[in-house]
Amino acid sequence: MPVSTIRGVKINWQIVGGDGPWVVMTTGGRRGHDEFIPLAEKIAAHGYRVLLHDRRNTGASDICIEGDEGEEVIWTRDMYELMSELGALPAFMSGASAGARTSILFYLRYPQAVHGLLLLRVTGGAFAAGRLPEIYYGQFIRAAREGGMDAICAMPEWKERIAANPANGAYLKNLPAQQFIDVLSRWKAVFDTGIHYPVMGVTDEELQSIKVPTLVIPGNDKVHSSVSGMTAHRLIPGSTLHRLPIEDQDVPLIPFPDWAPYEAEIADAFAAFMKQTAVAS
């Protein structure tokens, strides 16, 4: 798997497809890019090149616990540098959950680099606001306070990062626990400022400022309710809504791989939208 050093951090990436317009797809949470490979292959079959990567602190990329900006903003800066290195600008930006949010934030910082937005499983609502800060940050801050970095290295989320990239084990063990606590506390404070917006992490005014073609496919669990997706569609001027044949489920989270039966429809919807966008431009 190719690796590039981006802003001092080794980023693991791959390109699916050999030719055509670029699509950059970002997974949710801190999950690696592998779960998007089947969908990327279906999109590439329509004549697109899909760039997948493990963001810093995800997958097989390096862990780097530093930075005063929010973690998702840091990811957008890495993405821009990686895309520039690969000649993948401009591109359609796509993602699910945190990946959808990061795609929007990328557009807000680099509008000239974006052909359009393809948003899956938009996050929002009181349930997500109460759940995600703890999952992303709170539990790790508490573990580091109580057991130092040995406790962090023993947690499943970080054990996965070490297994995927053994250099991460040495990094975490040598990282002062107080630095880990301080940085994650800053990231959590930034994240917390956006948790109560109807579309998490993005103000209504920011959504209303989006000027590129946008396709929204809502989710169907308590973190990614259909309401959040429809709110994004309502606030983003001229956006297109595509509803899958699914109903909202009263469950905290439906893993993205469970959406496998709908990947062909998602890929078809993405491809038709991008083709229409190219014709319109």
Secondary structure, DSSP 8 states (H G I E B T S, - for coil): --EEEETTEEEEEEEESSSSSEEEEE-STT--GGGGHHHHHHHHTTT-EEEEE--TTSTTS------SS-HHHHHHHHHHHHHHHHT--SEEEEEETHHHHHHHHHHHH-GGGEEEEEEES---SHHHHHHHHIIIIIHHHHHHHHHHHHHHHHSHHHHHHHHH-THHHHHHHHS-HHHHHHHHHHHHHHHHTTTTSSBTTB-HHHHHT--S-EEEE---SSSS-HHHHHHHHHHSTT-EE---S----SSS---GGGGGGGHHHHHHHHHHHHHHHHHH-
